[in-house]
Every structure is written in structure tokens, then in C-alpha cells.
Amino acid sequence: MDPRDNAVLRAIRERRSIRRFTAEPVSKEQLTAILEAGQWAPSGKNNQPWRFLVVTRDDPRMERLAACTEYARIVRSAAACICVLLDRSAMYSEMKDHQGAGACIQNMLLAVHVLGLGAVWLGQIVNDQAAALSAIGLSGADYELEAVLALGRPDQPGKSSRKPLDELLLEKL
């Protein structure tokens, strides 16, 4: 079997960041499936320090989140935002826990894609932890915001390009 025919590898190649969404809502079942994909990410010592907060379009916290980023228009157009946080009391290694959060986020982005939805990983919003955490009613003493995933039904096609693999390899295969 050609590895490129594998559904997981195809989803990895085809997933794109989507920054515009329709007004159509996302179902609770879809949100649950996305969160479960994040739940199954690997973590050091299986500590699973990530926590999720889902903020939907009708939640007043959505506008407060939008005010915390230069990408406010993306947040405002999303059907939902998933705030991915680290629970400080569950962390054991800062570097490994951040790596685990990245794996968790990637799992969720892949789930979004295979469900026919679109999402974008908003990282700039974490630059002001105090403001972003305050916007969602959480404390920086307890949580660290890793990213916000803005998601919904795509209102644009995705596009991307990648450097040739040879440029990324330190040694030839």
C-alpha cells in the first residue's frame, strides 16, 4: 500500500488554516469529537495537563476574546472558539507540557478537518496572558493559555505551500 493513500496522512497533507466562516453553527456532537481528539494526544508521563474552554458565538466572552487579538474579525466570525490551556497544577515539565499541548492542538485541527469544518490556530492572543485569561474568566495563577482555535463552517478555500523536504533535512535519506 502506498503510504500517501493512508487517510491519516492524507488529512495531514490536506488540512489548511481557515480564517473565514459562515454563520452556520457547529453541533455539540462535532465539538465533542474535536475535544476528544485533543484528549487523546500524547503527554509526558501521561499527565494530560491540558484543559479546554469552549466559547460559542452567543457567549459574551466571545467579544471579550476578540478584543484580545489583532485577529478579532476571525474570532467574531467563528461559530466557536476552543481555548486550550495548561492546568498549572497538573504540569510536571514546562517544555514537555508545551509540546503535549501542541500535539493536542494538532489532533483537534485534524479532527476539525475530517469533520468538514475549518479552523485556525490563533497564537498571537497568548502574548497578553492576563488580558486573554481575564476575558474568559480564568486566573493566570491556575492556567496558562496555549492557543485559541477559531472554528466553524469554512467560508473560504484553504491554501498553503511547503518548503521542499530536502530543504528541511539535515542529512539526505
Backbone hydrogen bonds, N-H to C=O, Kabsch-Sander energy under -0.5 kcal/mol:
donor,donor_aa,acceptor,acceptor_aa,energy
5,D,2,D,-2.3
6,N,3,P,-1.4
10,R,6,N,-2.5
11,A,7,A,-2.2
12,I,8,V,-2.2
13,R,9,L,-1.9
14,E,10,R,-2.3
15,R,11,A,-1.8
18,I,119,A,-2.3
22,T,153,R,-2.5
31,L,27,S,-2.4
32,T,28,K,-2.5
33,A,29,E,-2.2
34,I,30,Q,-2.2
35,L,31,L,-2.5
36,E,32,T,-2.6
37,A,33,A,-1.7
38,G,34,I,-1.7
39,Q,35,L,-2.4
40,W,36,E,-1.3
41,A,38,G,-1.8
46,N,43,S,-2.2
47,N,44,G,-1.9
51,R,85,L,-2.5
53,L,83,C,-1.8
55,V,53,L,-0.5
55,V,81,C,-3.0
56,T,54,V,-0.5
57,R,79,A,-2.0
59,D,56,T,-2.3
62,M,59,D,-2.0
63,E,59,D,-0.5
64,R,60,P,-1.2
65,L,61,R,-2.6
66,A,62,M,-2.4
67,A,63,E,-1.7
68,C,65,L,-1.9
69,T,66,A,-1.4
72,A,69,T,-0.8
74,I,71,Y,-1.1
75,V,71,Y,-1.6
76,R,72,A,-2.9
77,S,73,R,-1.4
78,A,74,I,-1.0
78,A,75,V,-0.8
79,A,151,L,-1.7
80,A,151,L,-1.8
81,C,55,V,-2.8
82,I,149,L,-2.5
83,C,53,L,-3.2
83,C,81,C,-0.7
84,V,82,I,-0.6
84,V,147,A,-2.7
85,L,51,R,-2.9
85,L,83,C,-0.6
86,L,144,E,-2.6
87,D,49,P,-3.0
88,R,86,L,-0.8
88,R,142,D,-2.4
90,A,87,D,-2.0
91,M,87,D,-0.7
91,M,88,R,-0.7
97,D,93,S,-3.2
98,H,94,E,-2.2
99,Q,95,M,-2.2
100,G,96,K,-2.5
101,A,97,D,-2.1
102,G,98,H,-2.0
103,A,99,Q,-2.0
104,C,100,G,-2.4
105,I,101,A,-2.5
106,Q,102,G,-2.4
107,N,103,A,-2.5
108,M,104,C,-2.0
109,L,105,I,-2.5
110,L,106,Q,-2.4
111,A,107,N,-2.2
112,V,108,M,-2.7
113,H,109,L,-2.0
114,V,110,L,-2.5
115,L,111,A,-1.5
116,G,113,H,-1.9
117,L,112,V,-2.3
118,G,152,G,-2.9
119,A,16,R,-0.6
120,V,150,A,-1.9
122,L,120,V,-0.8
122,L,148,V,-3.1
123,G,121,W,-0.8
126,V,123,G,-1.8
127,N,124,Q,-1.8
128,D,125,I,-0.8
129,Q,127,N,-0.5
132,A,128,D,-2.4
133,L,129,Q,-3.0
134,S,130,A,-2.1
135,A,131,A,-2.2
136,I,132,A,-1.0
137,G,134,S,-1.2
138,L,133,L,-2.9
142,D,139,S,-0.9
143,Y,139,S,-2.3
144,E,86,L,-1.8
146,E,84,V,-3.1
147,A,84,V,-1.4
148,V,122,L,-1.7
149,L,82,I,-2.8
150,A,120,V,-2.0
150,A,148,V,-0.7
151,L,80,A,-2.7
151,L,149,L,-0.5
152,G,118,G,-2.2
153,R,24,E,-0.6
155,D,20,R,-2.6
167,E,164,P,-1.6
168,L,164,P,-0.7
168,L,165,L,-1.4
169,L,165,L,-1.6
